[in-house]
Amino acid sequence: MPLGREIDDPGLISAGRVAVRIIRWGDAEPLRQLLSENRDWLQRWEATHPAGRSVVPGSVSMRPLVRVLRKQLRAGSGMPFVVLYDGQVVGQLSVSEISGGALQSSQLGYWVSQHVAGRGITTAAVALVMDHLFGVLGLHRVEICIRPENGPSLRVVEKLGLRHEGRRESYIHIDGAWRDHECFVALRGDANAGYTARLLEA
Ligand SMILES: CC(C)(COP(=O)(O)OP(=O)(O)OC[C@H]1O[C@@H](n2cnc3c(N)ncnc32)[C@H](O)[C@@H]1OP(=O)(O)O)[C@@H](O)C(=O)NCCC(=O)NCCS
């Protein structure tokens, strides 16, 4: 069950050189270009359709996708962010599967362009978004599920101090097959002063 209400657009949320904001029409072309340039970098970690109907990201216009993603806000089911570094779009951070009712939970997924990897951008963006989900949306749980082979992504959740819940076998269809995932969770109250403040301190 989604939240049961429209989610407000939070505007720009930033810390230093890193910021996130909800995706908009103008992001379609820069994102298509980044997805196209980063084919090899992203393919191994990309969700695919089990029936083999997936289109290659970056090969088609992103405008219809932007429309679908923005609908999630109105439906209360997701928050499709882009990640900015010095004001430039460098990746995406998607909050999906937002559940209301007795769950109050959500899932996070992310990527950044290879040319800016290793600068702490994703870690900062996840911290900003988690603080928003707990502090403003009032969610209770945020989950991040990662393939065990994805060392860089495992470092993101480690640096943020998420709890390791365990392995979900054959959990998500990625790069053409069902893949095991290690699942990490943050619960409201885990980072008292917030994840962004904790990162800045560290
Ligand atoms: C996973 C990912 C989002 C991390 O983003 P990021 O902004 O580079 O994150 P950080 O800068 O905090 O770095 C995280 C780790 O990546 C590794 N890393 C650093 N520089 C790197 C580089 N140039 N290339 C690859 N990995 C690098 C390091 O292990 C780093 O941990 P450290 O800070 O302890 O050294 C990014 O690597 C990516 O987009 N990968 C492809 C898509 C993907 O895997 N998405 C996640 C699916 S769960």
The ligand as an SDF file (V2000), in Angstrom:
LIG
                    3D

 48 50  0  0  0  0  0  0  0  0999 V2000
   28.1440    2.1500   -6.0540 C   0  0  0  0  0  0  0  0  0  0  0  0
   28.2870    3.6160   -6.4700 C   0  0  0  0  0  0  0  0  0  0  0  0
   26.9040    4.2440   -6.5810 C   0  0  0  0  0  0  0  0  0  0  0  0
   29.1120    4.3510   -5.3740 C   0  0  0  0  0  0  0  0  0  0  0  0
   29.1030    5.7340   -5.6890 O   0  0  0  0  0  0  0  0  0  0  0  0
   30.2850    6.7450   -5.2580 P   0  0  0  0  0  0  0  0  0  0  0  0
   29.7190    8.1170   -5.3870 O   0  0  0  0  0  0  0  0  0  0  0  0
   31.5190    6.4220   -5.9990 O   0  0  0  0  0  0  0  0  0  0  0  0
   30.4560    6.3670   -3.7180 O   0  0  0  0  0  0  0  0  0  0  0  0
   31.7110    6.7430   -2.7800 P   0  0  0  0  0  0  0  0  0  0  0  0
   32.5200    7.8440   -3.3660 O   0  0  0  0  0  0  0  0  0  0  0  0
   31.1680    6.8910   -1.4060 O   0  0  0  0  0  0  0  0  0  0  0  0
   32.6500    5.4300   -2.8620 O   0  0  0  0  0  0  0  0  0  0  0  0
   32.1960    4.1730   -2.4230 C   0  0  0  0  0  0  0  0  0  0  0  0
   33.3150    3.1540   -2.6900 C   0  0  0  0  0  0  0  0  0  0  0  0
   33.5340    3.0040   -4.0870 O   0  0  0  0  0  0  0  0  0  0  0  0
   34.9150    2.5630   -4.3010 C   0  0  0  0  0  0  0  0  0  0  0  0
   35.5510    3.4790   -5.2670 N   0  0  0  0  0  0  0  0  0  0  0  0
   36.2360    4.6060   -5.0560 C   0  0  0  0  0  0  0  0  0  0  0  0
   36.6570    5.1480   -6.2300 N   0  0  0  0  0  0  0  0  0  0  0  0
   36.2100    4.3300   -7.1980 C   0  0  0  0  0  0  0  0  0  0  0  0
   36.3000    4.3380   -8.6130 C   0  0  0  0  0  0  0  0  0  0  0  0
   36.9400    5.3170   -9.2640 N   0  0  0  0  0  0  0  0  0  0  0  0
   35.7040    3.3470   -9.3020 N   0  0  0  0  0  0  0  0  0  0  0  0
   35.0400    2.3650   -8.6670 C   0  0  0  0  0  0  0  0  0  0  0  0
   34.8950    2.3090   -7.3150 N   0  0  0  0  0  0  0  0  0  0  0  0
   35.4800    3.2680   -6.5920 C   0  0  0  0  0  0  0  0  0  0  0  0
   35.6040    2.6090   -2.9670 C   0  0  0  0  0  0  0  0  0  0  0  0
   35.5650    1.2980   -2.4240 O   0  0  0  0  0  0  0  0  0  0  0  0
   34.6860    3.5380   -2.1720 C   0  0  0  0  0  0  0  0  0  0  0  0
   34.7850    3.3090   -0.7900 O   0  0  0  0  0  0  0  0  0  0  0  0
   35.8590    4.1710    0.0870 P   0  0  0  0  0  0  0  0  0  0  0  0
   35.2800    5.5590    0.2130 O   0  0  0  0  0  0  0  0  0  0  0  0
   35.9580    3.4550    1.3550 O   0  0  0  0  0  0  0  0  0  0  0  0
   37.1390    4.2120   -0.6910 O   0  0  0  0  0  0  0  0  0  0  0  0
   29.0390    3.7480   -7.8380 C   0  0  0  0  0  0  0  0  0  0  0  0
   30.2170    2.9740   -7.7670 O   0  0  0  0  0  0  0  0  0  0  0  0
   28.1860    3.3050   -9.0320 C   0  0  0  0  0  0  0  0  0  0  0  0
   27.3770    4.0560   -9.5520 O   0  0  0  0  0  0  0  0  0  0  0  0
   28.3730    2.0460   -9.4730 N   0  0  0  0  0  0  0  0  0  0  0  0
   27.6230    1.4980  -10.6050 C   0  0  0  0  0  0  0  0  0  0  0  0
   26.1280    1.3320  -10.2960 C   0  0  0  0  0  0  0  0  0  0  0  0
   25.8780    0.6210   -8.9820 C   0  0  0  0  0  0  0  0  0  0  0  0
   26.5930   -0.2780   -8.5800 O   0  0  0  0  0  0  0  0  0  0  0  0
   24.8060    1.0090   -8.2760 N   0  0  0  0  0  0  0  0  0  0  0  0
   24.4440    0.4330   -6.9860 C   0  0  0  0  0  0  0  0  0  0  0  0
   23.6760   -0.8160   -7.1410 C   0  0  0  0  0  0  0  0  0  0  0  0
   23.2740   -1.4820   -5.5210 S   0  0  0  0  0  0  0  0  0  0  0  0
  1  2  1  0
  2  3  1  0
  2  4  1  0
  2 36  1  0
  4  5  1  0
  5  6  1  0
  6  7  2  0
  6  8  1  0
  6  9  1  0
  9 10  1  0
 10 11  2  0
 10 12  1  0
 10 13  1  0
 13 14  1  0
 14 15  1  0
 15 16  1  0
 15 30  1  0
 16 17  1  0
 17 18  1  0
 17 28  1  0
 18 19  1  0
 18 27  1  0
 19 20  2  0
 20 21  1  0
 21 22  1  0
 21 27  2  0
 22 23  1  0
 22 24  2  0
 24 25  1  0
 25 26  2  0
 26 27  1  0
 28 29  1  0
 28 30  1  0
 30 31  1  0
 31 32  1  0
 32 33  2  0
 32 34  1  0
 32 35  1  0
 36 37  1  0
 36 38  1  0
 38 39  2  0
 38 40  1  0
 40 41  1  0
 41 42  1  0
 42 43  1  0
 43 44  2  0
 43 45  1  0
 45 46  1  0
 46 47  1  0
 47 48  1  0
M  END
$$$$
